[in-house]
Amino acid sequence: MAYRSILDRIFEVVDQQAYLTPMHRIQGPEAQALAVFKAALAEPDFDAEGVRRLVDRLHEEGRLRATTRFSALHIIAAHPRVGNLSEAARLVGEQELAALDEGGPTLNADLASVDRHRGVLAFLKGHYDVALDYFSRALDRERSAENLCNILCCLLRLKELKEASSLWTQIQSSYPEDLVDELGRIIEQDPDLALLRSEA
């Protein structure tokens, strides 16, 4: 199959390098600003333009870095109620440039976010093998429950239940308990991962 080498790379990362790269966690004022953004995004009467203005204001106040601003704007553009994938794709490019300009200790996690957003676009367009490649790149850069969740979703969309179950089993034996618990909670709640619930 065309994505066999991608799967091999994913399993190698999980098996051999699970403890080598700490997960990036946004902290301080930016974490608080993101919490405000996520709350606005989750409102039942979600207003895309209003949330965009909120993101821009948080950035102007110095509470969101440029990279995080573009990431948030991408999330709005790709939201099911907006569905502007062309704009979402443009914003990923802006996010990547901002991440490279900012550099610093968050560069790897910022580029993982870029890969993850590109994977989301491929997933939404039904190109699950392409999405799997982007999500595996994100995992190479940042070991996180979100990146692992996206990989599992792709495998299930590709009808690779055996591979997804095997990966989940390997994650449970290789990764730190807090990450395994977080991923287990996602599996229990995400309908795209329902087939793995008997494995959790």
C-alpha positions in Angstrom: 0.0 0.0 0.0 1.2 3.5 -0.8 1.4 4.7 2.8 3.2 1.7 4.3 6.4 3.8 4.8 4.4 6.4 6.7 2.9 3.7 9.0 6.4 2.3 9.6 7.6 5.8 10.6 4.7 6.3 12.9 5.2 3.0 14.7 9.0 3.8 15.0 8.3 7.1 16.6 5.8 5.6 19.0 8.0 2.6 19.8 11.5 4.2 20.1 11.1 7.9 20.8 8.1 8.2 23.0 9.9 9.8 26.0 12.5 11.8 24.1 10.5 14.9 23.1 8.5 16.7 25.7 5.0 17.9 24.7 4.8 21.6 24.1 2.3 23.3 26.4 1.2 26.9 25.9 1.3 28.7 29.2 0.7 32.1 30.8 -1.2 34.9 29.1 -1.3 33.2 25.7 -3.0 30.1 27.3 -5.6 32.4 28.9 -6.2 34.1 25.6 -6.6 30.8 23.8 -9.1 29.7 26.5 -11.2 32.9 25.7 -11.0 32.0 22.0 -12.0 28.4 22.5 -15.0 29.5 24.6 -16.1 31.9 21.9 -15.7 29.2 19.3 -17.9 26.8 21.3 -20.8 29.2 21.7 -24.1 27.8 20.2 -24.6 31.1 18.3 -21.0 31.1 17.0 -20.4 34.2 15.0 -17.3 33.8 12.8 -16.7 37.5 12.2 -17.0 38.3 15.8 -14.6 35.5 16.8 -12.2 36.8 14.1 -12.3 40.3 15.7 -11.7 38.7 19.1 -8.6 36.9 17.8 -7.3 40.1 16.2 -7.9 42.1 19.4 -6.1 39.4 21.5 -3.2 39.7 19.1 -3.1 43.5 19.1 -3.1 43.4 23.0 0.0 41.2 22.8 -1.8 38.2 24.3 -1.4 36.0 21.1 1.7 35.6 19.1 1.4 36.1 15.3 1.8 32.3 14.8 -1.0 31.5 17.2 -3.2 34.2 15.7 -3.0 32.6 12.2 -3.6 29.2 13.7 -6.8 30.5 15.4 -7.9 32.2 12.2 -7.3 29.0 10.3 -9.5 27.1 12.8 -12.3 29.6 12.2 -12.0 29.4 8.4 -12.1 25.5 8.5 -15.0 25.5 11.0 -18.0 23.5 9.7 -20.2 26.6 9.9 -17.7 28.6 7.8 -16.1 26.0 5.5 -13.8 28.4 3.7 -11.0 26.0 2.9 -9.3 28.3 0.5 -8.9 30.9 3.2 -7.9 28.2 5.7 -5.1 27.1 3.3 -3.9 30.6 2.9 -3.8 31.1 6.6 -1.7 28.0 7.1 0.9 29.5 4.8 0.9 32.7 6.8 1.2 30.7 10.0 4.2 28.9 8.7 6.0 32.1 7.7 5.2 33.6 11.1 6.5 30.6 12.9 9.8 30.8 10.9 10.1 34.5 11.6 9.5 34.0 15.3 11.8 30.9 15.6 12.8 30.3 19.2 12.1 27.3 21.5 8.5 26.9 20.3 9.4 26.5 16.6 9.1 22.7 16.5 5.6 22.8 18.1 4.6 25.7 15.9 5.6 23.8 12.8 3.7 20.8 14.1 0.6 23.0 14.3 1.2 23.9 10.6 1.5 20.3 9.6 -1.6 19.4 11.7 -3.7 22.2 10.0 -2.5 21.0 6.5 -3.6 17.5 7.5 -7.0 18.7 8.6 -7.5 20.3 5.1 -6.5 17.1 3.4 -8.8 15.1 5.7 -11.7 17.5 5.0 -11.1 17.1 1.3 -11.2 13.3 1.6 -7.5 12.7 0.9 -6.8 10.5 4.0 -3.5 9.2 2.9 -2.2 12.8 2.4 -3.7 13.8 5.8 -1.9 10.8 7.4 1.4 12.0 6.0 0.9 15.5 7.4 -0.3 14.2 10.8 2.8 11.9 11.0 5.0 14.9 10.4 3.3 16.7 13.2 3.9 13.7 15.4 7.6 13.7 14.5 7.8 17.2 15.7 5.5 17.0 18.8 4.3 13.9 20.7 0.8 14.8 21.7 -2.6 13.2 22.1 -4.1 15.4 19.5 -1.5 14.3 16.8 -2.0 10.7 17.7 -5.8 11.1 17.6 -5.6 12.5 14.1 -3.4 9.6 12.9 -5.9 7.1 14.4 -8.8 8.9 12.7 -7.0 8.7 9.3 -6.2 5.0 9.7 -9.9 4.3 10.4 -11.0 6.3 7.4 -8.6 4.3 5.4 -10.3 1.2 6.7 -7.1 0.1 8.5 -8.7 -1.0 11.8 -6.0 -3.6 12.5 -3.3 -1.0 12.1 -5.2 1.5 14.2 -5.8 -1.0 17.0 -2.2 -2.1 16.9 -1.0 1.5 17.2 -3.4 2.2 20.1 -2.1 -0.9 21.9 1.5 0.2 21.3 0.8 3.8 22.5 -0.7 2.4 25.7 2.6 0.5 26.5 5.0 3.1 25.2 3.7 6.6 26.2 3.4 8.3 29.5 0.3 7.6 31.5 -1.1 11.2 31.3 -1.0 11.2 27.5 -2.5 7.7 27.3 -5.3 8.8 29.6 -6.0 11.9 27.6 -6.1 9.9 24.3 -8.4 7.4 26.0 -10.8 10.2 26.9 -10.8 11.4 23.3 -11.5 7.9 22.0 -14.5 7.6 24.3 -15.9 10.9 23.0 -15.0 11.2 19.4 -17.4 9.3 17.0 -14.6 9.0 14.4 -12.8 6.8 16.9 -15.7 4.7 18.0 -14.3 1.5 16.6 -11.4 1.7 19.0 -13.5 1.9 22.1 -13.4 -1.9 22.7 -9.6 -1.5 22.6 -9.5 1.3 25.2 
